[in-house]
Amino acid sequence: MQGELNILESKLAQLVGLTRRMRAENHQLRQDLAEALSRARQSDDKINNAKSRLEIILAKLPDEKI
């Protein structure tokens, strides 16, 4: 009986340790995701800004007549 309790205690300790590591990893992954999403939004903003500037430049170019 004591042996079974020791095994159970060991498995429970492993489970607690794994749960803590997974929580820490999950927290880090959430931070990484937030940073990646922020960079993606910044990239989208830069692309849209460049697109707007190009559209303005193209609008100023004379039409080519053949």
N, C-alpha and C positions, 0 to 999 in steps of 0.2 A: 504494500500500500504506500509506504513512504517513497519507494522507488518511482511509483507512478506519479505521485505528487511532485517529485523532483523533476521528472520529465515534463510534466505539465507546466511547472514553474519556468523551466528552461524555454519551452516553446512559447510561453506567454511573454517572456522577456525578449525573445527574438521578434515576436509580433510587435511589441511596443517599439523596439528599436527600428524595425522596418517602417512602421507607421510614422515615426518621427522623421526618418530620412525621406520618406515619400512626401511628407508635408513640406519639408524644407525644399525639396526639389520642385514641388508644385509651386511654391512661393516664388522660387527663382524663375521658373518657366513663365509665370504670370508677369513678372517684371520684364523678362526678355520680350514677351509678346507685346506688352504695352510700349516698350521702346521701339520695337519693329513697326508697330502700327503708327507711332508718332513719326518715324522716319518715312514711312510710306505716304503719310499725309503731307509731309514737307515736300517729298518728291512730286506728288500730284500737284501741289501748289506751284512749284517751280515749272512743271510742264505746262500747266494752264497759263501761267504768266508768260512763258516763252511763246506759247501758241497765240496769245493775244497780241504780243508784240509783232510776231510774224504776220498776223492778219492785218495789222495796221500798216506794216511795211508793204505788204502785197497790195493793199488797197491804194497806196500812193504811187505804185508803179504804173506807167502808161500801158494801155492795152496795145498788144502787138497786132499790127494789121499786115496781112500778107498781100 
